Amino acid sequence: MFPAELIQVSAFHSFTLAIVLLFLGRKTADRWDILRRYSIPEPVVGGVICAVLVGVLYYAVGMRIEFELGMRDILLLYFFAGIGLKSDIQTVKDGGKPLMVLLAVAAVYIVLQNGVGMGVAWLFGLDARAGLMTGSVSLTGGVGTTLAWAPTFVGELGIANALELGMASNMVGLVIACVIGGPIASHLMRRHGLRGNGPLPLDGQAAASSAGATLDYYGVLKAWLWLNLALMLGGAITPLLARLGLQLPDFVGCLMAGIILRNLGALWLLRRGTERLDGPRWQSTRQGLSLISDICLGMFLTMALMGLQLWVLEGSLAFVLTALALQVALAVVYTVAVVYRCMGRDYESAVVSAGFGGIVLGSTATAVANMTAVARQNGVAPRAFLVVPLVCGFFIDIVNALIIQFLVRWA
């Protein structure tokens, strides 16, 4: 192969390319019936097209293209801060039993997921704990959790290639997570004769949840201000959690910050006796939050996938692919046999199942994107969009951190 020629694409040009790829993904999804049938998210289509082309250039002519993707991580923080700002204590109460059931189901899955990873590592003659990097560290936890735990695996456990294993597993898992959610939901709907209430327009989930609200200039501006405040507060919460022994991704701090600001704001307005946070002015801000969150989610997924470097898999290809093949099989079987049944065996359960595939192999952003694609094709699923982001974006990361800590110390 030709010696690799490095071409670095600046942050500005990378961000602009991501916008183009998002449009390309939408056009491609509109033209290919199979993509619509299985509800493959548009950002996934555009991002994967770019990743494949970059991989072809690397192997064909030795051209190594690297994108500056710092903006990708900021987009993720905005997305989770938006989830927090749209959630309040009453929202958690409304989630009630379904929220706790999904959390319990996901916690059991994390244990099984790590068991598979550690078992494959043992079969390949590696430290069994290296398998955690092909388990919940990289798959349920995502990039943030992988980066947070890599120094511990390298420095304390002596697993020198822990970061590479985690990033490679996350790379493969993210791609698969983006494509299995829709097919799982489609299979469940066909098998059990489930129907939603009809296709939604673009951004239909947000529109359905905010019917009657007006999106205006100041609503978007106020939403942007609240998001920035949540990011600043989240930047202080994450180090505090680390001092308490919880190594969590930055987006968890932003999610918590959003929830704190949302509920403090509601309490302050209640004591003043002024407009409640479900009034028209807040609904305008909420519409702004939904708009910004939708944009950030689409752009994050596009940038995450366009930045995949397929050649990173070369050094540990056999181990990673074996582990991931088993992880995908486990995810599909567990989702269909356990998650769907435990969540109620209805249309909403099928949408949750689409999201669960994203949770355990990719990220919360992937889960929401999968559910959004299904909802646009079949109809709103308010319970699913209430429960999944809360469980996946907050509770599951705490549970995951505790399980990883236990296995690292005692396995």
VENMO-V47182 format. One record per pair of residues at least 12 apart in sequence whose C-alpha atoms are under 7 Angstrom apart, sorted by the first residue. I is the first residue (numbers start at 1). J is the second residue. D is the distance in Angstrom with one decimal. If there is no record, write none. Layout:
# VENMO-V47182
I_J_D, I_J_D
This chain:
# VENMO-V47182
1_62_6.5, 2_61_6.0, 2_62_4.8, 3_62_5.7, 4_62_4.4, 4_63_5.5, 4_64_5.9, 5_62_6.1, 5_63_4.8, 5_64_5.6, 6_63_6.3, 6_64_4.8, 6_65_6.0, 7_64_6.0, 7_65_4.8, 7_66_6.3, 8_65_5.9, 8_66_4.9, 8_67_6.0, 9_66_6.1, 9_67_4.8, 9_68_6.0, 10_67_6.6, 10_68_5.4, 11_68_4.7, 11_69_6.1, 14_67_5.9, 14_68_6.4, 14_69_6.9, 18_299_6.5, 18_302_6.0, 18_303_5.9, 21_46_4.6, 21_47_6.5, 22_42_6.6, 22_43_5.2, 22_46_5.5, 22_302_6.6, 24_46_5.7, 25_42_4.8, 25_43_5.8, 25_45_4.7, 25_46_4.0, 26_42_5.0, 29_42_6.3, 38_182_4.8, 38_183_4.9, 38_186_6.5, 39_182_4.7, 39_373_5.1, 39_374_5.5, 40_178_7.0, 40_179_5.8, 40_182_6.1, 40_373_6.6, 41_369_6.2, 41_370_6.3, 41_373_5.6, 43_298_5.5, 43_301_5.9, 43_302_4.8, 44_178_6.5, 44_301_6.5, 44_302_6.1, 44_305_7.0, 46_302_6.5, 47_302_4.5, 47_303_6.6, 47_305_4.7, 47_306_4.4, 48_305_5.8, 48_306_6.2, 50_306_5.2, 51_305_6.4, 51_306_4.7, 51_307_6.6, 51_308_5.8, 55_309_6.9, 55_310_6.0, 67_307_6.2, 69_303_7.0, 72_300_5.2, 72_303_6.1, 72_304_6.9, 75_296_5.0, 75_300_5.8, 76_251_6.9, 76_296_6.8, 76_297_7.0, 76_300_6.2, 77_231_6.9, 77_251_5.1, 77_254_6.3, 78_227_6.4, 78_293_6.8, 78_296_6.8, 79_293_4.8, 79_296_5.9, 79_297_6.1, 80_251_6.1, 80_254_6.3, 80_255_5.1, 81_227_6.0, 81_230_6.0, 81_231_6.8, 81_254_5.0, 81_255_4.7, 81_258_5.0, 82_227_6.5, 82_258_6.8, 82_289_5.9, 82_293_6.0, 83_255_6.6, 84_255_4.8, 84_256_6.4, 84_258_4.0, 84_259_4.3, 85_258_4.4, 85_259_5.4, 85_261_6.9, 85_262_5.1, 86_286_7.0, 87_259_6.0, 88_259_6.2, 88_262_6.4, 88_263_5.7, 95_386_6.7, 95_387_5.8, 98_343_6.5, 99_387_5.3, 99_391_6.7, 103_391_6.0, 103_396_6.7, 105_339_6.8, 107_399_6.7, 110_136_6.0, 113_135_5.4, 113_136_6.3, 113_327_6.7, 114_132_5.6, 114_135_4.7, 114_136_6.0, 117_131_4.2, 117_132_5.8, 117_134_5.4, 117_135_5.1, 117_323_6.0, 118_130_6.8, 118_131_4.0, 118_132_6.1, 120_323_6.0, 129_408_6.7, 130_159_6.7, 130_162_6.7, 133_162_6.7, 133_165_6.1, 133_166_4.7, 134_165_6.8, 134_166_6.0, 134_169_5.6, 134_323_6.7, 136_400_7.0, 138_166_5.2, 138_167_6.9, 138_169_6.3, 138_170_5.0, 139_170_5.6, 139_173_6.2, 139_360_5.7, 139_361_4.5, 139_362_5.6, 140_359_5.9, 140_360_4.4, 140_361_5.7, 140_362_6.4, 140_363_6.6, 141_397_6.7, 142_170_6.2, 142_362_6.2, 142_363_5.8, 143_167_7.0, 143_170_6.7, 144_249_4.7, 145_248_6.2, 145_249_5.5, 146_166_5.9, 148_247_6.3, 150_162_6.0, 150_163_5.3, 168_312_6.5, 168_313_5.7, 169_320_6.2, 170_362_6.9, 171_308_6.5, 173_361_4.9, 173_362_5.6, 174_361_6.1, 174_362_4.2, 177_357_5.8, 177_358_4.7, 177_361_5.2, 177_362_5.3, 177_366_6.9, 178_358_6.5, 178_366_6.1, 178_370_6.7, 180_357_6.5, 181_354_3.9, 181_355_6.2, 181_357_5.4, 181_358_6.5, 181_370_5.6, 182_354_5.8, 182_370_6.2, 182_374_6.2, 184_354_6.0, 185_350_5.0, 185_351_6.1, 185_353_6.4, 185_354_5.3, 188_350_6.2, 189_350_6.8, 194_346_6.7, 194_347_5.6, 195_347_6.3, 195_378_7.0, 196_347_6.3, 196_378_4.9, 196_379_4.8, 197_378_6.4, 197_379_4.8, 197_380_7.0, 198_378_4.9, 198_379_4.7, 199_376_5.2, 199_377_4.5, 199_378_4.7, 199_379_5.1, 200_375_7.0, 200_376_4.5, 200_377_6.5, 200_379_5.8, 201_376_6.6, 204_376_6.5, 205_372_7.0, 205_380_6.1, 206_290_6.0, 210_283_7.0, 210_287_6.8, 213_280_6.7, 213_283_5.7, 213_284_5.9, 214_284_5.6, 215_284_5.3, 215_287_5.8, 215_288_6.5, 216_284_6.8, 219_284_4.9, 219_285_4.3, 219_288_5.5, 220_285_6.2, 220_288_4.2, 222_285_6.1, 223_285_5.2, 223_286_7.0, 223_288_5.4, 223_289_5.3, 230_254_5.8, 230_257_5.1, 230_258_5.2, 231_254_5.4, 233_257_5.7, 234_253_4.3, 234_254_4.1, 234_257_5.1, 235_253_6.8, 237_253_5.3, 238_250_5.9, 238_253_4.9, 246_401_6.6, 247_401_6.7, 248_397_6.9, 252_393_6.7, 252_394_6.0, 297_365_6.3, 331_357_6.5, 335_353_5.9, 335_356_6.9, 339_353_6.4, 340_353_5.9, 348_381_5.5, 348_383_6.8, 348_384_5.9, 351_371_5.6, 351_374_6.8, 351_384_6.4, 352_384_5.3, 352_388_6.8, 354_370_6.0, 354_371_5.8, 355_367_4.0, 355_368_6.2, 355_370_5.8, 355_371_5.4, 359_392_6.4, 364_389_6.7, 364_392_5.7, 364_393_5.9
